[in-house]
């Protein structure tokens, strides 16, 4: 259940920062999905979430 909450929060953050993240290359990784439905764009950052999760884990291990 905790991972589901983390994933939903990460999706909200990625959706809000989508333009900035695409400039640095995130959001265009294989596994990131962008859906268009009824004029809205839904961004599901599966691969980017994994990358950020691994980076957070590494930072946590070093600290």
Backbone as numpy.savetxt, mean C-alpha at the origin, in Angstrom:
# Nx Ny Nz CAx CAy CAz Cx Cy Cz
-6.95 -11.21 12.65 -7.77 -10.02 12.65 -6.90 -8.77 12.65
-5.78 -8.82 13.37 -4.89 -7.67 13.44 -4.33 -7.34 12.06
-3.97 -8.35 11.27 -3.41 -8.11 9.94 -4.44 -7.48 9.01
-5.70 -7.84 9.19 -6.75 -7.25 8.37 -6.88 -5.76 8.67
-6.82 -5.39 9.94 -6.90 -3.99 10.32 -5.69 -3.23 9.78
-4.51 -3.82 9.89 -3.30 -3.18 9.36 -3.41 -3.00 7.86
-3.92 -4.00 7.16 -4.04 -3.89 5.71 -5.04 -2.80 5.31
-6.14 -2.70 6.01 -7.13 -1.67 5.70 -6.53 -0.28 5.95
-5.82 -0.12 7.06 -5.18 1.17 7.33 -4.12 1.50 6.30
-3.34 0.51 5.90 -2.33 0.73 4.86 -2.99 1.11 3.54
-4.10 0.49 3.21 -4.81 0.83 1.97 -5.30 2.27 2.00
-5.80 2.71 3.15 -6.26 4.10 3.27 -5.10 5.08 3.12
-3.96 4.76 3.73 -2.79 5.63 3.62 -2.29 5.66 2.19
-2.21 4.49 1.55 -1.74 4.44 0.16 -2.69 5.19 -0.77
-3.98 5.09 -0.53 -4.93 5.79 -1.39 -4.78 7.30 -1.24
-4.54 7.75 -0.03 -4.38 9.18 0.20 -3.08 9.73 -0.37
-2.05 8.92 -0.36 -0.73 9.36 -0.82 -0.36 8.79 -2.19
-1.36 8.37 -2.95 -1.11 7.67 -4.20 -0.26 8.47 -5.18
-0.56 9.74 -5.38 0.20 10.54 -6.34 1.66 10.67 -5.96
1.94 10.92 -4.70 3.32 11.06 -4.23 4.06 9.73 -4.28
3.38 8.65 -3.90 4.02 7.33 -3.91 4.37 6.86 -5.32
3.55 7.23 -6.29 3.86 6.83 -7.67 5.08 7.55 -8.20
5.36 8.74 -7.70 6.55 9.46 -8.13 7.82 8.76 -7.69
7.77 8.06 -6.54 8.96 7.35 -6.06 8.95 5.88 -6.46
7.92 5.45 -7.22 7.92 4.10 -7.77 7.02 3.11 -7.07
6.46 3.47 -5.95 5.54 2.55 -5.28 4.14 2.75 -5.83
3.35 1.71 -5.79 2.02 1.77 -6.37 1.98 1.28 -7.79
3.15 1.02 -8.34 3.22 0.47 -9.70 3.92 -0.88 -9.70
4.04 -1.47 -8.53 4.67 -2.77 -8.43 3.72 -3.85 -8.94
4.26 -4.96 -9.44 3.39 -6.07 -9.81 2.65 -6.56 -8.57
1.37 -6.62 -8.63 0.58 -7.02 -7.47 -0.23 -5.87 -6.91
0.05 -4.64 -7.32 -0.77 -3.49 -6.95 -1.89 -3.38 -7.97
-3.10 -3.28 -7.48 -4.27 -3.31 -8.36 -5.00 -1.97 -8.29
-5.35 -1.44 -9.44 -6.17 -0.24 -9.52 -7.44 -0.60 -10.28
-8.58 -0.44 -9.62 -9.87 -0.75 -10.21 -10.64 0.53 -10.44
-11.32 0.61 -11.57 -12.21 1.74 -11.84 -13.63 1.21 -11.90
-14.48 1.81 -11.07 -15.86 1.33 -10.98 -16.76 2.52 -10.76
-17.68 2.74 -11.68 -18.65 3.82 -11.62 -18.00 5.19 -11.43
-16.93 5.42 -12.14 -16.28 6.72 -12.08 -15.33 6.90 -10.91
-15.20 5.90 -10.08 -14.29 5.97 -8.94 -13.11 5.05 -9.16
-12.02 5.41 -8.55 -10.81 4.60 -8.68 -10.48 4.00 -7.32
-10.35 2.69 -7.27 -10.03 1.98 -6.04 -8.63 1.41 -6.17
-7.79 1.71 -5.22 -6.39 1.31 -5.27 -6.14 0.27 -4.19
-5.70 -0.93 -4.59 -5.39 -2.02 -3.66 -3.90 -2.33 -3.76
-3.12 -1.84 -2.81 -1.66 -1.95 -2.89 -1.11 -3.20 -2.21
-1.35 -4.37 -2.78 -0.89 -5.61 -2.16 0.64 -5.67 -2.09
1.31 -5.46 -3.19 2.77 -5.57 -3.22 3.44 -4.43 -2.44
2.93 -3.22 -2.58 3.51 -2.09 -1.85 3.34 -2.27 -0.34
2.21 -2.85 0.07 2.00 -3.12 1.50 3.02 -4.13 2.01
3.33 -5.12 1.21 4.35 -6.10 1.61 5.72 -5.44 1.74
6.06 -4.57 0.80 7.35 -3.88 0.85 7.44 -3.02 2.11
6.40 -2.24 2.40 6.42 -1.41 3.60 6.41 -2.25 4.87
5.73 -3.37 4.85 5.72 -4.26 6.01 7.11 -4.83 6.28
7.79 -5.23 5.24 9.16 -5.74 5.41 10.11 -4.65 5.89
9.97 -3.44 5.37 10.80 -2.33 5.83 10.54 -2.01 7.30
9.27 -2.03 7.69 8.93 -1.77 9.09 9.48 -2.86 10.00
9.44 -4.11 9.53 9.98 -5.21 10.32 11.48 -5.06 10.49
12.18 -4.69 9.43 13.63 -4.49 9.51 14.00 -3.36 10.46
13.25 -2.27 10.38 13.48 -1.14 11.28 13.22 -1.58 12.73
12.18 -2.35 12.93 11.86 -2.84 14.27 12.94 -3.77 14.82
13.54 -4.55 13.96 14.61 -5.44 14.42 15.89 -4.68 14.75
16.13 -3.60 14.02 17.34 -2.82 14.26 17.23 -1.92 15.48
16.02 -1.56 15.84 15.84 -0.62 16.97 15.70 -1.35 18.25
